[in-house]
């Protein structure tokens, strides 16, 4: 049985979602027009830090935390109506996350092209994520 590769899933996701360049993410963030959401695993944040003022929603909990009908719903994660821009390490998990939210009916979502490293290289400030 042949399965669809993860690479193919990411390619298909990228064809149907909005992707924003790191430079544009920086401009929109400085204008306070977007909410930047880090979908990486918490251990990645502890190791590498995260973008200042971004919110953390782990990829594995995304659908549940943003679904008002889920027992895991976290209204405080999306209480503003700004565009949500997702990022991960390279842009692959966040592309799938963005596609999933589009499939759920979210309209104001996008993926940050190139992920964390690209955002860092575009000059967004990285902060240390402390273990609680």
Phi and psi in degrees as a GROMACS rama.xvg file:
@    title "Ramachandran Plot"
@    xaxis  label "Phi"
@    yaxis  label "Psi"
@TYPE xy
-88.6676  135.862  UNK-2
-107.934  159.042  UNK-3
-78.362  130.03  UNK-4
-72.0525  157.298  UNK-5
-61.6709  -36.2252  UNK-6
-60.7038  -42.5167  UNK-7
-65.5996  -40.5394  UNK-8
-60.3647  -42.6326  UNK-9
-66.3942  -43.1553  UNK-10
-58.823  -45.9351  UNK-11
-64.7279  -39.4025  UNK-12
-61.6078  -46.5187  UNK-13
-62.8522  -25.3862  UNK-14
-73.1599  -20.5989  UNK-15
-118.657  7.63832  UNK-16
-124.122  163.731  UNK-17
-84.4286  133.898  UNK-18
-120.344  134.117  UNK-19
-115.115  134.858  UNK-20
-66.6406  153.48  UNK-21
-55.9692  -39.6155  UNK-22
-61.3818  -44.3251  UNK-23
-67.0568  -38.5409  UNK-24
-57.5046  -45.8803  UNK-25
-59.4222  -45.6743  UNK-26
-63.0893  -47.1949  UNK-27
-65.0371  -37.2443  UNK-28
-67.2631  -41.683  UNK-29
-64.347  -30.5359  UNK-30
-85.1365  -0.43483  UNK-31
59.9547  37.6524  UNK-32
-101.174  -7.21532  UNK-33
-133.896  161.291  UNK-34
-111.617  119.516  UNK-35
-90.1047  128.811  UNK-36
-124.658  122.877  UNK-37
-90.9255  118.746  UNK-38
-101.755  8.57202  UNK-39
-69.6608  162.866  UNK-40
-65.0884  145.784  UNK-41
-56.6402  -32.7874  UNK-42
-65.6221  -30.4724  UNK-43
-68.1659  -38.5  UNK-44
-66.8185  -42.2148  UNK-45
-62.1773  -40.149  UNK-46
-75.1787  -45.4034  UNK-47
-108.998  -11.0833  UNK-48
84.4732  -175.41  UNK-49
-144.542  172.392  UNK-50
-76.6184  133.061  UNK-51
-54.3623  136.997  UNK-52
69.8242  8.23188  UNK-53
-82.0636  158.186  UNK-54
-101.957  153.22  UNK-55
-109.025  121.397  UNK-56
-131.244  106.45  UNK-57
-59.6822  141.136  UNK-58
-51.4294  -39.2497  UNK-59
-68.5389  -16.9617  UNK-60
-111.3  -3.75509  UNK-61
-50.9977  -56.2607  UNK-62
-60.787  -37.0079  UNK-63
-75.423  -42.0203  UNK-64
-68.4463  -27.1281  UNK-65
-102.062  3.57673  UNK-66
-98.399  112.392  UNK-67
-59.6462  -18.8467  UNK-68
-92.8218  -0.551234  UNK-69
-89.0903  145.081  UNK-70
-68.0884  -13.4589  UNK-71
-95.3047  0.833342  UNK-72
-51.7253  134.196  UNK-73
-126.135  87.5518  UNK-74
-55.2886  -35.1012  UNK-75
-64.207  -15.738  UNK-76
-74.205  -25.3825  UNK-77
-137.44  34.6046  UNK-78
-69.9724  -19.3751  UNK-79
-92.5034  164.298  UNK-80
-102.627  18.8164  UNK-81
-69.497  158.214  UNK-82
-60.9646  134.046  UNK-83
-93.103  123.903  UNK-84
-115.563  120.634  UNK-85
-98.0882  146.329  UNK-86
-144.536  153.883  UNK-87
-132.959  -152.276  UNK-88
-69.9791  -47.3659  UNK-89
-122.12  -10.205  UNK-90
105.591  0.217567  UNK-91
-82.8596  -53.8738  UNK-92
-62.8612  -37.8711  UNK-93
-70.6025  -28.566  UNK-94
-64.8105  -45.4246  UNK-95
-65.1625  -38.1987  UNK-96
-63.1845  -45.6117  UNK-97
-61.7677  -44.1442  UNK-98
-61.4332  -41.327  UNK-99
-61.3929  -42.486  UNK-100
-67.9807  -36.4684  UNK-101
-60.7012  -44.2841  UNK-102
-61.9583  -30.3081  UNK-103
-77.3905  -14.6166  UNK-104
112.106  0.988932  UNK-105
-70.5772  137.814  UNK-106
-105.377  -32.9435  UNK-107
-102.04  58.6927  UNK-108
-131.184  152.106  UNK-109
-154.899  165.423  UNK-110
-108.966  139.547  UNK-111
-84.7921  116.42  UNK-112
-62.2628  128.47  UNK-113
87.8701  -11.0942  UNK-114
72.2906  -160.167  UNK-115
-55.677  -47.5681  UNK-116
-61.4261  -41.4367  UNK-117
-65.9575  -39.1072  UNK-118
-65.7458  -42.3816  UNK-119
-61.0595  -45.1992  UNK-120
-68.1368  -21.9682  UNK-121
-82.1722  -3.20323  UNK-122
100.592  9.20502  UNK-123
-73.0913  140.668  UNK-124
-74.6122  130.425  UNK-125
-99.6377  134.2  UNK-126
-119.541  155.39  UNK-127
-74.9261  139.656  UNK-128
-103.8  114.282  UNK-129
-80.1896  145.718  UNK-130
-75.9564  138.079  UNK-131
